[in-house]
Amino acid sequence: MQIHIEASELPGRTCGPDTDFAGFENIHVGVQRKDRPGELLGLHPGDAEHASWTLDCTAAPTADGFDVSGPYIQNRLGGCFVYLSWGTVDGSGAFTMFRRAKLMVSDIGAEVLEAAARTGHLTARLRLTDDAGQPRCARVRPPDISWSATDGGGGSAGA
């Protein structure tokens, strides 16, 4: 199965300080590889029009639904998720993380996961700017993200 993440409304390459945010410049976002915080897939600048990633994974049926696993699927206490890592990129191209968002795969309804396992495509759509105008972080759950089984072209496959 493939997970397609389609992100819009990125916060910008520079975000000023706020009460709980230090403020950063040359902001980028990418998907963190499982257990490797320094290894990122598809780094996008924070001022891009949109960002997207495609993750290969498996969805194995279990007694409780589906076990989703793969190189970019984290599985910790509290559930299965994908990390979007926010950081700065310096002049040498080094990435320094300052914040992460958790896209909670474990919160996806069983009917959506079952349909996605049939079609081979699961799509997540979300805005990457939070309500304060900063890079979205913490657990991302509906209504801030929508998950759907798709036909591979982004169209809904139904449940």
FIKELO-949757 format. One line per field, with one value per atom (N, C-alpha, C): residue number from 1; residue in three letters; chain; atom name; x, z, y. Coordinates in nm, 3 decimals. Each point is the difference from the previous one (the first is absolute). Layout:
<atoms>
seq (NUM / ...)
type (ALA / ...)
mol (A / ...)
atom (CA / ...)
X (X / ...)
Z (Z / ...)
Y (Y / ...)
</atoms>
This chain:
<atoms>
seq (1 / 1 / 1 / 2 / 2 / 2 / 3 / 3 / 3 / 4 / 4 / 4 / 5 / 5 / 5 / 6 / 6 / 6 / 7 / 7 / 7 / 8 / 8 / 8 / 9 / 9 / 9 / 10 / 10 / 10 / 11 / 11 / 11 / 12 / 12 / 12 / 13 / 13 / 13 / 14 / 14 / 14 / 15 / 15 / 15 / 16 / 16 / 16 / 17 / 17 / 17 / 18 / 18 / 18 / 19 / 19 / 19 / 20 / 20 / 20 / 21 / 21 / 21 / 22 / 22 / 22 / 23 / 23 / 23 / 24 / 24 / 24 / 25 / 25 / 25 / 26 / 26 / 26 / 27 / 27 / 27 / 28 / 28 / 28 / 29 / 29 / 29 / 30 / 30 / 30 / 31 / 31 / 31 / 32 / 32 / 32 / 33 / 33 / 33 / 34 / 34 / 34 / 35 / 35 / 35 / 36 / 36 / 36 / 37 / 37 / 37 / 38 / 38 / 38 / 39 / 39 / 39 / 40 / 40 / 40 / 41 / 41 / 41 / 42 / 42 / 42 / 43 / 43 / 43 / 44 / 44 / 44 / 45 / 45 / 45 / 46 / 46 / 46 / 47 / 47 / 47 / 48 / 48 / 48 / 49 / 49 / 49 / 50 / 50 / 50 / 51 / 51 / 51 / 52 / 52 / 52 / 53 / 53 / 53 / 54 / 54 / 54 / 55 / 55 / 55 / 56 / 56 / 56 / 57 / 57 / 57 / 58 / 58 / 58 / 59 / 59 / 59 / 60 / 60 / 60 / 61 / 61 / 61 / 62 / 62 / 62 / 63 / 63 / 63 / 64 / 64 / 64 / 65 / 65 / 65 / 66 / 66 / 66 / 67 / 67 / 67 / 68 / 68 / 68 / 69 / 69 / 69 / 70 / 70 / 70 / 71 / 71 / 71 / 72 / 72 / 72 / 73 / 73 / 73 / 74 / 74 / 74 / 75 / 75 / 75 / 76 / 76 / 76 / 77 / 77 / 77 / 78 / 78 / 78 / 79 / 79 / 79 / 80 / 80 / 80 / 81 / 81 / 81 / 82 / 82 / 82 / 83 / 83 / 83 / 84 / 84 / 84 / 85 / 85 / 85 / 86 / 86 / 86 / 87 / 87 / 87 / 88 / 88 / 88 / 89 / 89 / 89 / 90 / 90 / 90 / 91 / 91 / 91 / 92 / 92 / 92 / 93 / 93 / 93 / 94 / 94 / 94 / 95 / 95 / 95 / 96 / 96 / 96 / 97 / 97 / 97 / 98 / 98 / 98 / 99 / 99 / 99 / 100 / 100 / 100 / 101 / 101 / 101 / 102 / 102 / 102 / 103 / 103 / 103 / 104 / 104 / 104 / 105 / 105 / 105 / 106 / 106 / 106 / 107 / 107 / 107 / 108 / 108 / 108 / 109 / 109 / 109 / 110 / 110 / 110 / 111 / 111 / 111 / 112 / 112 / 112 / 113 / 113 / 113 / 114 / 114 / 114 / 115 / 115 / 115 / 116 / 116 / 116 / 117 / 117 / 117 / 118 / 118 / 118 / 119 / 119 / 119 / 120 / 120 / 120 / 121 / 121 / 121 / 122 / 122 / 122 / 123 / 123 / 123 / 124 / 124 / 124 / 125 / 125 / 125 / 126 / 126 / 126 / 127 / 127 / 127 / 128 / 128 / 128 / 129 / 129 / 129 / 130 / 130 / 130 / 131 / 131 / 131 / 132 / 132 / 132 / 133 / 133 / 133 / 134 / 134 / 134 / 135 / 135 / 135 / 136 / 136 / 136 / 137 / 137 / 137 / 138 / 138 / 138 / 139 / 139 / 139 / 140 / 140 / 140 / 141 / 141 / 141 / 142 / 142 / 142 / 143 / 143 / 143 / 144 / 144 / 144 / 145 / 145 / 145 / 146 / 146 / 146 / 147 / 147 / 147 / 148 / 148 / 148 / 149 / 149 / 149 / 150 / 150 / 150 / 151 / 151 / 151 / 152 / 152 / 152 / 153 / 153 / 153 / 154 / 154 / 154 / 155 / 155 / 155 / 156 / 156 / 156 / 157 / 157 / 157 / 158 / 158 / 158 / 159 / 159 / 159)
type (MET / MET / MET / GLN / GLN / GLN / ILE / ILE / ILE / HIS / HIS / HIS / ILE / ILE / ILE / GLU / GLU / GLU / ALA / ALA / ALA / SER / SER / SER / GLU / GLU / GLU / LEU / LEU / LEU / PRO / PRO / PRO / GLY / GLY / GLY / ARG / ARG / ARG / THR / THR / THR / CYS / CYS / CYS / GLY / GLY / GLY / PRO / PRO / PRO / ASP / ASP / ASP / THR / THR / THR / ASP / ASP / ASP / PHE / PHE / PHE / ALA / ALA / ALA / GLY / GLY / GLY / PHE / PHE / PHE / GLU / GLU / GLU / ASN / ASN / ASN / ILE / ILE / ILE / HIS / HIS / HIS / VAL / VAL / VAL / GLY / GLY / GLY / VAL / VAL / VAL / GLN / GLN / GLN / ARG / ARG / ARG / LYS / LYS / LYS / ASP / ASP / ASP / ARG / ARG / ARG / PRO / PRO / PRO / GLY / GLY / GLY / GLU / GLU / GLU / LEU / LEU / LEU / LEU / LEU / LEU / GLY / GLY / GLY / LEU / LEU / LEU / HIS / HIS / HIS / PRO / PRO / PRO / GLY / GLY / GLY / ASP / ASP / ASP / ALA / ALA / ALA / GLU / GLU / GLU / HIS / HIS / HIS / ALA / ALA / ALA / SER / SER / SER / TRP / TRP / TRP / THR / THR / THR / LEU / LEU / LEU / ASP / ASP / ASP / CYS / CYS / CYS / THR / THR / THR / ALA / ALA / ALA / ALA / ALA / ALA / PRO / PRO / PRO / THR / THR / THR / ALA / ALA / ALA / ASP / ASP / ASP / GLY / GLY / GLY / PHE / PHE / PHE / ASP / ASP / ASP / VAL / VAL / VAL / SER / SER / SER / GLY / GLY / GLY / PRO / PRO / PRO / TYR / TYR / TYR / ILE / ILE / ILE / GLN / GLN / GLN / ASN / ASN / ASN / ARG / ARG / ARG / LEU / LEU / LEU / GLY / GLY / GLY / GLY / GLY / GLY / CYS / CYS / CYS / PHE / PHE / PHE / VAL / VAL / VAL / TYR / TYR / TYR / LEU / LEU / LEU / SER / SER / SER / TRP / TRP / TRP / GLY / GLY / GLY / THR / THR / THR / VAL / VAL / VAL / ASP / ASP / ASP / GLY / GLY / GLY / SER / SER / SER / GLY / GLY / GLY / ALA / ALA / ALA / PHE / PHE / PHE / THR / THR / THR / MET / MET / MET / PHE / PHE / PHE / ARG / ARG / ARG / ARG / ARG / ARG / ALA / ALA / ALA / LYS / LYS / LYS / LEU / LEU / LEU / MET / MET / MET / VAL / VAL / VAL / SER / SER / SER / ASP / ASP / ASP / ILE / ILE / ILE / GLY / GLY / GLY / ALA / ALA / ALA / GLU / GLU / GLU / VAL / VAL / VAL / LEU / LEU / LEU / GLU / GLU / GLU / ALA / ALA / ALA / ALA / ALA / ALA / ALA / ALA / ALA / ARG / ARG / ARG / THR / THR / THR / GLY / GLY / GLY / HIS / HIS / HIS / LEU / LEU / LEU / THR / THR / THR / ALA / ALA / ALA / ARG / ARG / ARG / LEU / LEU / LEU / ARG / ARG / ARG / LEU / LEU / LEU / THR / THR / THR / ASP / ASP / ASP / ASP / ASP / ASP / ALA / ALA / ALA / GLY / GLY / GLY / GLN / GLN / GLN / PRO / PRO / PRO / ARG / ARG / ARG / CYS / CYS / CYS / ALA / ALA / ALA / ARG / ARG / ARG / VAL / VAL / VAL / ARG / ARG / ARG / PRO / PRO / PRO / PRO / PRO / PRO / ASP / ASP / ASP / ILE / ILE / ILE / SER / SER / SER / TRP / TRP / TRP / SER / SER / SER / ALA / ALA / ALA / THR / THR / THR / ASP / ASP / ASP / GLY / GLY / GLY / GLY / GLY / GLY / GLY / GLY / GLY / GLY / GLY / GLY / SER / SER / SER / ALA / ALA / ALA / GLY / GLY / GLY / ALA / ALA / ALA)
mol (A / A / A / A / A / A / A / A / A / A / A / A / A / A / A / A / A / A / A / A / A / A / A / A / A / A / A / A / A / A / A / A / A / A / A / A / A / A / A / A / A / A / A / A / A / A / A / A / A / A / A / A / A / A / A / A / A / A / A / A / A / A / A / A / A / A / A / A / A / A / A / A / A / A / A / A / A / A / A / A / A / A / A / A / A / A / A / A / A / A / A / A / A / A / A / A / A / A / A / A / A / A / A / A / A / A / A / A / A / A / A / A / A / A / A / A / A / A / A / A / A / A / A / A / A / A / A / A / A / A / A / A / A / A / A / A / A / A / A / A / A / A / A / A / A / A / A / A / A / A / A / A / A / A / A / A / A / A / A / A / A / A / A / A / A / A / A / A / A / A / A / A / A / A / A / A / A / A / A / A / A / A / A / A / A / A / A / A / A / A / A / A / A / A / A / A / A / A / A / A / A / A / A / A / A / A / A / A / A / A / A / A / A / A / A / A / A / A / A / A / A / A / A / A / A / A / A / A / A / A / A / A / A / A / A / A / A / A / A / A / A / A / A / A / A / A / A / A / A / A / A / A / A / A / A / A / A / A / A / A / A / A / A / A / A / A / A / A / A / A / A / A / A / A / A / A / A / A / A / A / A / A / A / A / A / A / A / A / A / A / A / A / A / A / A / A / A / A / A / A / A / A / A / A / A / A / A / A / A / A / A / A / A / A / A / A / A / A / A / A / A / A / A / A / A / A / A / A / A / A / A / A / A / A / A / A / A / A / A / A / A / A / A / A / A / A / A / A / A / A / A / A / A / A / A / A / A / A / A / A / A / A / A / A / A / A / A / A / A / A / A / A / A / A / A / A / A / A / A / A / A / A / A / A / A / A / A / A / A / A / A / A / A / A / A / A / A / A / A / A / A / A / A / A / A / A / A / A / A / A / A / A / A / A / A / A / A / A / A / A / A / A / A / A / A / A / A / A / A / A / A / A / A / A / A / A / A / A / A / A / A / A / A / A / A / A / A / A / A / A / A / A / A / A / A / A / A / A / A / A / A / A / A / A / A / A / A / A / A / A / A / A / A / A / A / A / A)
atom (N / CA / C / N / CA / C / N / CA / C / N / CA / C / N / CA / C / N / CA / C / N / CA / C / N / CA / C / N / CA / C / N / CA / C / N / CA / C / N / CA / C / N / CA / C / N / CA / C / N / CA / C / N / CA / C / N / CA / C / N / CA / C / N / CA / C / N / CA / C / N / CA / C / N / CA / C / N / CA / C / N / CA / C / N / CA / C / N / CA / C / N / CA / C / N / CA / C / N / CA / C / N / CA / C / N / CA / C / N / CA / C / N / CA / C / N / CA / C / N / CA / C / N / CA / C / N / CA / C / N / CA / C / N / CA / C / N / CA / C / N / CA / C / N / CA / C / N / CA / C / N / CA / C / N / CA / C / N / CA / C / N / CA / C / N / CA / C / N / CA / C / N / CA / C / N / CA / C / N / CA / C / N / CA / C / N / CA / C / N / CA / C / N / CA / C / N / CA / C / N / CA / C / N / CA / C / N / CA / C / N / CA / C / N / CA / C / N / CA / C / N / CA / C / N / CA / C / N / CA / C / N / CA / C / N / CA / C / N / CA / C / N / CA / C / N / CA / C / N / CA / C / N / CA / C / N / CA / C / N / CA / C / N / CA / C / N / CA / C / N / CA / C / N / CA / C / N / CA / C / N / CA / C / N / CA / C / N / CA / C / N / CA / C / N / CA / C / N / CA / C / N / CA / C / N / CA / C / N / CA / C / N / CA / C / N / CA / C / N / CA / C / N / CA / C / N / CA / C / N / CA / C / N / CA / C / N / CA / C / N / CA / C / N / CA / C / N / CA / C / N / CA / C / N / CA / C / N / CA / C / N / CA / C / N / CA / C / N / CA / C / N / CA / C / N / CA / C / N / CA / C / N / CA / C / N / CA / C / N / CA / C / N / CA / C / N / CA / C / N / CA / C / N / CA / C / N / CA / C / N / CA / C / N / CA / C / N / CA / C / N / CA / C / N / CA / C / N / CA / C / N / CA / C / N / CA / C / N / CA / C / N / CA / C / N / CA / C / N / CA / C / N / CA / C / N / CA / C / N / CA / C / N / CA / C / N / CA / C / N / CA / C / N / CA / C / N / CA / C / N / CA / C / N / CA / C / N / CA / C / N / CA / C / N / CA / C / N / CA / C / N / CA / C / N / CA / C / N / CA / C / N / CA / C / N / CA / C / N / CA / C / N / CA / C / N / CA / C / N / CA / C / N / CA / C / N / CA / C / N / CA / C / N / CA / C / N / CA / C / N / CA / C / N / CA / C)
X (0.085 / -0.085 / 0.089 / -0.050 / 0.069 / -0.084 / 0.069 / -0.065 / 0.044 / -0.097 / 0.025 / -0.036 / 0.095 / -0.025 / -0.001 / -0.112 / -0.017 / -0.021 / 0.099 / -0.003 / -0.010 / -0.077 / -0.019 / 0.023 / -0.005 / 0.010 / 0.119 / 0.119 / 0.121 / 0.020 / 0.068 / 0.006 / 0.097 / 0.087 / 0.099 / 0.140 / 0.097 / 0.138 / 0.051 / -0.064 / 0.035 / -0.126 / 0.010 / -0.111 / 0.054 / -0.060 / 0.044 / -0.036 / 0.053 / -0.026 / -0.144 / -0.042 / -0.132 / 0.022 / -0.105 / 0.016 / 0.068 / -0.026 / 0.061 / 0.083 / 0.047 / 0.073 / 0.112 / 0.123 / 0.117 / 0.012 / -0.058 / 0.017 / 0.122 / -0.014 / 0.108 / 0.000 / 0.116 / 0.014 / 0.050 / -0.028 / 0.033 / -0.060 / -0.128 / -0.076 / -0.030 / 0.014 / -0.031 / -0.076 / -0.067 / -0.074 / 0.022 / 0.012 / 0.016 / -0.055 / -0.007 / -0.048 / 0.120 / -0.009 / 0.110 / -0.007 / 0.113 / 0.010 / -0.013 / -0.059 / -0.020 / 0.132 / 0.000 / 0.113 / 0.126 / -0.012 / 0.116 / -0.037 / 0.000 / -0.043 / 0.077 / 0.122 / 0.080 / -0.019 / -0.078 / -0.021 / -0.141 / -0.005 / -0.128 / -0.028 / -0.127 / -0.046 / -0.065 / 0.038 / -0.069 / -0.004 / 0.114 / 0.005 / -0.057 / -0.099 / -0.064 / 0.021 / 0.025 / 0.012 / -0.135 / 0.003 / -0.122 / -0.085 / 0.053 / -0.079 / -0.048 / 0.011 / -0.050 / -0.152 / -0.054 / -0.146 / -0.067 / 0.063 / -0.051 / 0.117 / -0.024 / 0.101 / -0.071 / 0.068 / -0.060 / 0.109 / -0.042 / 0.090 / -0.077 / 0.070 / -0.057 / 0.085 / -0.065 / 0.068 / -0.044 / 0.094 / -0.033 / -0.013 / -0.104 / -0.022 / -0.080 / -0.022 / -0.087 / -0.114 / -0.113 / -0.118 / -0.045 / 0.040 / -0.033 / -0.123 / -0.098 / -0.119 / 0.034 / -0.063 / 0.014 / -0.140 / -0.008 / -0.129 / -0.063 / 0.083 / -0.049 / -0.012 / 0.031 / -0.006 / 0.117 / 0.094 / 0.117 / 0.124 / 0.110 / 0.130 / 0.071 / 0.022 / 0.066 / 0.146 / 0.090 / 0.143 / 0.076 / 0.120 / 0.085 / 0.112 / 0.090 / 0.119 / -0.029 / -0.117 / -0.033 / -0.117 / -0.039 / -0.110 / 0.057 / -0.026 / 0.043 / -0.105 / 0.041 / -0.096 / 0.047 / -0.059 / 0.038 / -0.123 / 0.023 / -0.114 / -0.086 / -0.128 / -0.088 / -0.038 / 0.058 / -0.048 / 0.103 / -0.051 / 0.077 / -0.016 / 0.111 / -0.008 / 0.115 / -0.011 / 0.105 / 0.045 / 0.132 / 0.054 / 0.028 / -0.053 / 0.046 / 0.093 / 0.125 / 0.100 / 0.024 / -0.010 / 0.028 / 0.139 / 0.075 / 0.132 / 0.052 / 0.119 / 0.068 / 0.110 / 0.033 / 0.109 / 0.105 / 0.123 / 0.107 / 0.067 / 0.100 / 0.070 / 0.066 / 0.035 / 0.063 / -0.102 / -0.131 / -0.106 / -0.037 / 0.059 / -0.031 / -0.137 / -0.078 / -0.136 / 0.006 / -0.061 / -0.011 / -0.147 / -0.052 / -0.142 / -0.033 / -0.118 / -0.049 / -0.141 / -0.070 / -0.139 / -0.044 / -0.097 / -0.053 / -0.153 / -0.060 / -0.144 / -0.017 / -0.096 / -0.031 / -0.130 / 0.009 / -0.120 / -0.044 / -0.107 / -0.040 / -0.071 / 0.078 / -0.054 / -0.093 / 0.031 / -0.081 / -0.140 / -0.025 / -0.132 / -0.089 / 0.054 / -0.077 / -0.105 / -0.121 / -0.108 / 0.028 / -0.049 / 0.024 / -0.050 / -0.114 / -0.056 / 0.089 / 0.062 / 0.090 / 0.127 / 0.056 / 0.120 / -0.027 / -0.115 / -0.035 / -0.011 / -0.066 / -0.013 / 0.137 / 0.084 / 0.135 / 0.085 / -0.015 / 0.073 / -0.043 / -0.130 / -0.050 / 0.054 / -0.003 / 0.043 / 0.151 / 0.065 / 0.144 / 0.041 / -0.099 / 0.030 / -0.081 / 0.073 / -0.059 / 0.050 / -0.091 / 0.039 / -0.035 / 0.097 / -0.020 / 0.008 / -0.095 / 0.002 / -0.005 / 0.092 / 0.003 / 0.066 / -0.031 / 0.068 / 0.121 / 0.110 / 0.120 / 0.022 / -0.093 / 0.006 / -0.107 / 0.041 / -0.098 / -0.079 / -0.090 / -0.086 / 0.076 / 0.123 / 0.083 / 0.092 / -0.008 / 0.084 / 0.138 / 0.019 / 0.129 / -0.006 / 0.116 / 0.002 / -0.084 / -0.091 / -0.086 / 0.085 / -0.037 / 0.075 / -0.095 / 0.057 / -0.071 / -0.084 / -0.096 / -0.085 / -0.097 / -0.005 / -0.091 / -0.113 / -0.117 / -0.120 / -0.111 / -0.101 / -0.114 / -0.058 / -0.043 / -0.022 / 0.123 / 0.115 / 0.120 / 0.068 / -0.043 / 0.051 / -0.117 / -0.002 / -0.101 / 0.073 / -0.046 / 0.057 / -0.106 / 0.044 / -0.095 / 0.071 / -0.075 / 0.049 / -0.016 / 0.105 / -0.005 / 0.040 / -0.021 / 0.028 / 0.140 / 0.084 / 0.137 / 0.017 / -0.107 / 0.005 / -0.050 / -0.024 / -0.047 / -0.151 / -0.072 / -0.145 / -0.046 / -0.112 / -0.053 / -0.043 / 0.031 / -0.036 / -0.123 / -0.051 / -0.115 / 0.042 / -0.087 / 0.032 / -0.087)
Z (0.000 / 0.000 / 0.000 / -0.054 / 0.004 / 0.077 / 0.081 / 0.067 / -0.073 / -0.047 / -0.069 / 0.098 / 0.030 / 0.088 / -0.089 / 0.003 / -0.081 / 0.096 / 0.005 / 0.094 / -0.072 / 0.058 / -0.057 / 0.110 / -0.040 / 0.092 / 0.095 / -0.057 / 0.081 / 0.065 / 0.115 / 0.080 / -0.050 / -0.092 / -0.047 / 0.038 / -0.064 / 0.028 / 0.128 / 0.042 / 0.124 / 0.084 / 0.126 / 0.094 / 0.125 / 0.034 / 0.115 / 0.131 / 0.110 / 0.131 / 0.046 / 0.088 / 0.064 / 0.144 / 0.078 / 0.142 / 0.022 / -0.086 / 0.018 / -0.122 / -0.075 / -0.124 / -0.012 / -0.011 / -0.001 / -0.126 / -0.109 / -0.128 / -0.072 / -0.131 / -0.076 / -0.142 / -0.067 / -0.139 / -0.082 / -0.129 / -0.095 / 0.043 / 0.029 / 0.048 / -0.115 / 0.029 / -0.094 / 0.075 / -0.075 / 0.059 / -0.083 / 0.067 / -0.067 / 0.087 / -0.055 / 0.074 / 0.062 / 0.130 / 0.071 / -0.015 / -0.031 / -0.006 / 0.141 / 0.009 / 0.129 / 0.077 / 0.123 / 0.092 / -0.050 / -0.100 / -0.053 / -0.018 / 0.107 / -0.010 / -0.101 / -0.030 / -0.095 / -0.145 / -0.025 / -0.137 / -0.046 / -0.097 / -0.042 / -0.147 / -0.029 / -0.136 / -0.049 / -0.119 / -0.068 / 0.075 / 0.028 / 0.070 / -0.089 / 0.054 / -0.073 / 0.076 / -0.070 / 0.069 / 0.056 / 0.111 / 0.067 / -0.079 / -0.108 / -0.081 / -0.131 / -0.010 / -0.120 / -0.008 / -0.121 / -0.018 / 0.065 / -0.012 / 0.059 / 0.017 / 0.076 / 0.020 / -0.009 / -0.056 / -0.006 / 0.015 / 0.054 / 0.020 / -0.029 / -0.049 / -0.019 / 0.079 / 0.090 / 0.088 / -0.032 / -0.026 / -0.018 / 0.137 / 0.016 / 0.127 / -0.025 / 0.105 / -0.007 / 0.098 / -0.033 / 0.086 / 0.016 / 0.110 / 0.025 / 0.089 / -0.041 / 0.084 / 0.132 / 0.107 / 0.133 / 0.058 / 0.116 / 0.067 / 0.035 / 0.017 / 0.039 / -0.115 / -0.122 / -0.114 / -0.093 / -0.006 / -0.087 / 0.074 / -0.026 / 0.049 / -0.117 / 0.011 / -0.107 / 0.040 / -0.091 / 0.030 / -0.125 / 0.020 / -0.112 / 0.049 / -0.089 / 0.042 / 0.057 / -0.028 / 0.051 / 0.097 / 0.045 / 0.094 / 0.140 / 0.090 / 0.139 / 0.074 / 0.100 / 0.080 / 0.144 / 0.077 / 0.140 / 0.087 / 0.129 / 0.092 / -0.043 / -0.004 / -0.045 / -0.146 / -0.072 / -0.135 / -0.110 / -0.118 / -0.123 / -0.069 / -0.051 / -0.059 / -0.096 / -0.074 / -0.089 / 0.057 / 0.014 / 0.046 / -0.118 / 0.004 / -0.086 / 0.086 / -0.039 / 0.078 / -0.060 / 0.086 / -0.036 / 0.048 / -0.082 / 0.042 / -0.086 / 0.036 / -0.078 / -0.081 / -0.112 / -0.084 / -0.005 / 0.038 / 0.001 / -0.137 / -0.010 / -0.127 / -0.058 / 0.085 / -0.050 / -0.034 / 0.022 / -0.029 / 0.117 / 0.119 / 0.119 / 0.055 / 0.032 / 0.055 / 0.151 / 0.070 / 0.146 / 0.038 / 0.054 / 0.034 / 0.120 / -0.007 / 0.115 / 0.042 / -0.083 / 0.032 / -0.092 / 0.048 / -0.083 / 0.012 / -0.105 / 0.000 / -0.014 / 0.074 / -0.008 / -0.077 / -0.114 / -0.077 / 0.049 / 0.076 / 0.075 / -0.088 / -0.049 / -0.080 / 0.087 / 0.128 / 0.090 / 0.022 / -0.041 / 0.014 / -0.123 / -0.105 / -0.123 / 0.024 / -0.045 / 0.016 / -0.073 / 0.058 / -0.056 / -0.144 / -0.030 / -0.135 / -0.102 / 0.039 / -0.090 / -0.023 / 0.108 / -0.015 / -0.083 / 0.019 / -0.078 / -0.149 / -0.031 / -0.139 / -0.059 / 0.079 / -0.047 / -0.025 / 0.085 / -0.022 / -0.131 / -0.035 / -0.127 / -0.120 / 0.007 / -0.114 / -0.006 / 0.116 / 0.006 / 0.022 / 0.027 / 0.016 / 0.114 / 0.089 / 0.111 / -0.013 / 0.002 / -0.018 / 0.124 / 0.044 / 0.109 / -0.059 / 0.038 / -0.042 / 0.124 / 0.004 / 0.116 / -0.035 / 0.082 / -0.006 / 0.091 / -0.040 / 0.083 / 0.085 / -0.004 / 0.087 / 0.108 / 0.127 / 0.108 / 0.014 / 0.096 / 0.017 / 0.043 / 0.052 / 0.040 / -0.114 / -0.116 / -0.112 / 0.003 / 0.088 / 0.016 / -0.066 / -0.015 / -0.054 / 0.089 / -0.061 / 0.075 / 0.071 / 0.127 / 0.078 / 0.089 / 0.077 / 0.093 / -0.078 / 0.068 / -0.065 / -0.094 / -0.123 / -0.099 / -0.021 / 0.039 / -0.007 / -0.071 / -0.050 / -0.060 / 0.100 / -0.044 / -0.139 / -0.066 / 0.069 / -0.056 / -0.107 / -0.013 / -0.104 / -0.048 / -0.128 / -0.050 / -0.065 / 0.032 / -0.054 / -0.090 / -0.117 / -0.088 / -0.081 / -0.032 / -0.094 / -0.138 / -0.081 / -0.132 / -0.107 / -0.124 / -0.111 / -0.056 / 0.067 / -0.046 / -0.073 / -0.055 / -0.065 / 0.090 / 0.128 / 0.096 / 0.015 / -0.091 / 0.008 / 0.104 / 0.061 / 0.104 / -0.060 / 0.071 / -0.046 / 0.072 / 0.095 / 0.076 / 0.107 / 0.094 / 0.109 / -0.008)
Y (-0.117 / 0.117 / 0.124 / 0.108 / 0.127 / 0.101 / 0.078 / 0.113 / 0.125 / 0.077 / 0.126 / 0.112 / 0.085 / 0.115 / 0.124 / 0.072 / 0.120 / 0.117 / 0.088 / 0.111 / 0.133 / 0.090 / 0.133 / 0.104 / 0.126 / 0.112 / -0.013 / -0.008 / -0.003 / 0.137 / 0.006 / 0.123 / 0.107 / -0.033 / 0.096 / -0.046 / 0.059 / -0.039 / 0.066 / 0.109 / 0.068 / 0.013 / -0.040 / 0.015 / 0.069 / 0.113 / 0.077 / -0.067 / 0.052 / -0.059 / 0.020 / -0.088 / 0.006 / -0.045 / -0.008 / -0.034 / -0.135 / -0.098 / -0.132 / -0.042 / 0.100 / -0.028 / 0.103 / -0.048 / 0.089 / 0.083 / -0.047 / 0.067 / -0.055 / -0.026 / -0.061 / 0.054 / -0.015 / 0.039 / -0.118 / 0.004 / -0.106 / -0.135 / 0.005 / -0.116 / -0.096 / -0.130 / -0.108 / -0.109 / -0.086 / -0.112 / -0.126 / -0.114 / -0.129 / -0.111 / -0.119 / -0.118 / -0.070 / -0.026 / -0.065 / -0.151 / -0.060 / -0.146 / -0.057 / -0.119 / -0.065 / -0.014 / 0.048 / -0.010 / 0.071 / 0.087 / 0.073 / 0.148 / 0.078 / 0.141 / 0.083 / -0.036 / 0.077 / -0.040 / -0.105 / -0.047 / 0.039 / 0.092 / 0.056 / -0.029 / -0.019 / -0.021 / 0.129 / 0.044 / 0.109 / 0.130 / 0.057 / 0.128 / 0.111 / 0.074 / 0.110 / 0.130 / 0.110 / 0.129 / 0.043 / 0.073 / 0.043 / 0.097 / 0.056 / 0.092 / -0.064 / -0.131 / -0.070 / 0.014 / -0.005 / 0.006 / -0.120 / -0.115 / -0.123 / -0.096 / -0.105 / -0.105 / -0.134 / -0.099 / -0.133 / -0.106 / -0.112 / -0.113 / -0.128 / -0.102 / -0.133 / -0.098 / -0.072 / -0.095 / -0.142 / -0.088 / -0.141 / -0.064 / -0.081 / -0.069 / -0.127 / -0.074 / -0.118 / 0.019 / -0.057 / 0.002 / -0.145 / -0.060 / -0.141 / -0.011 / -0.080 / -0.016 / -0.068 / 0.048 / -0.059 / -0.018 / -0.059 / -0.018 / 0.135 / 0.104 / 0.133 / 0.098 / -0.042 / 0.090 / -0.024 / 0.096 / -0.011 / 0.047 / -0.069 / 0.042 / 0.065 / 0.132 / 0.075 / 0.016 / -0.039 / 0.011 / 0.038 / 0.051 / 0.039 / 0.088 / 0.038 / 0.074 / 0.139 / 0.057 / 0.134 / -0.002 / -0.120 / -0.014 / -0.022 / 0.094 / -0.011 / -0.082 / -0.074 / -0.076 / 0.001 / 0.088 / 0.020 / -0.016 / 0.007 / 0.007 / 0.116 / -0.020 / 0.106 / -0.011 / -0.097 / -0.023 / 0.003 / -0.024 / -0.006 / 0.136 / 0.056 / 0.133 / 0.025 / 0.110 / 0.049 / 0.134 / 0.019 / 0.128 / 0.092 / 0.121 / 0.108 / 0.083 / 0.011 / 0.072 / 0.138 / 0.101 / 0.138 / 0.036 / 0.072 / 0.042 / 0.112 / 0.044 / 0.103 / -0.067 / 0.060 / -0.047 / 0.111 / -0.034 / 0.101 / 0.008 / 0.085 / 0.024 / -0.123 / -0.098 / -0.123 / -0.108 / 0.031 / -0.097 / -0.089 / 0.026 / -0.082 / 0.039 / -0.101 / 0.016 / -0.011 / 0.096 / -0.005 / 0.007 / -0.111 / -0.009 / 0.087 / 0.064 / 0.076 / -0.039 / -0.076 / -0.035 / -0.113 / -0.082 / -0.108 / -0.005 / -0.052 / -0.028 / -0.150 / -0.055 / -0.143 / -0.018 / -0.065 / -0.035 / -0.137 / -0.005 / -0.119 / -0.103 / -0.095 / -0.111 / -0.085 / -0.010 / -0.083 / 0.058 / 0.124 / 0.060 / -0.019 / -0.061 / -0.019 / -0.108 / 0.026 / -0.096 / -0.131 / -0.110 / -0.133 / -0.012 / 0.063 / -0.010 / 0.071 / 0.110 / 0.072 / -0.082 / -0.056 / -0.083 / -0.124 / -0.061 / -0.119 / 0.035 / 0.111 / 0.043 / 0.035 / 0.065 / 0.036 / -0.124 / -0.100 / -0.125 / -0.065 / 0.011 / -0.055 / 0.077 / 0.134 / 0.082 / 0.016 / -0.015 / 0.020 / 0.144 / 0.088 / 0.143 / 0.060 / 0.067 / 0.075 / 0.142 / 0.098 / 0.139 / 0.082 / 0.080 / 0.095 / 0.140 / 0.085 / 0.140 / 0.089 / 0.099 / 0.089 / 0.132 / 0.101 / 0.130 / -0.009 / 0.061 / -0.006 / 0.124 / 0.094 / 0.117 / -0.018 / 0.020 / -0.012 / 0.131 / 0.005 / 0.117 / 0.125 / -0.017 / 0.114 / 0.046 / -0.065 / 0.036 / -0.064 / -0.096 / -0.069 / -0.138 / -0.066 / -0.136 / -0.095 / -0.073 / -0.093 / -0.103 / -0.028 / -0.098 / -0.079 / -0.091 / -0.089 / -0.101 / -0.063 / -0.100 / 0.070 / -0.048 / 0.058 / -0.099 / 0.044 / -0.086 / 0.076 / -0.074 / 0.069 / 0.100 / 0.115 / 0.042 / 0.064 / 0.002 / 0.063 / -0.085 / -0.125 / -0.089 / -0.086 / -0.030 / -0.094 / -0.117 / -0.120 / -0.124 / -0.064 / -0.047 / -0.069 / -0.107 / -0.105 / -0.101 / 0.061 / -0.009 / 0.061 / -0.101 / 0.038 / -0.091 / 0.015 / 0.079 / 0.022 / 0.131 / 0.053 / 0.130 / 0.110 / -0.033 / 0.098 / -0.003 / -0.069 / -0.005 / -0.100 / 0.027 / -0.087 / -0.133 / -0.106 / -0.133 / -0.052 / 0.077 / -0.045 / -0.100 / -0.021 / -0.094 / -0.122)
</atoms>
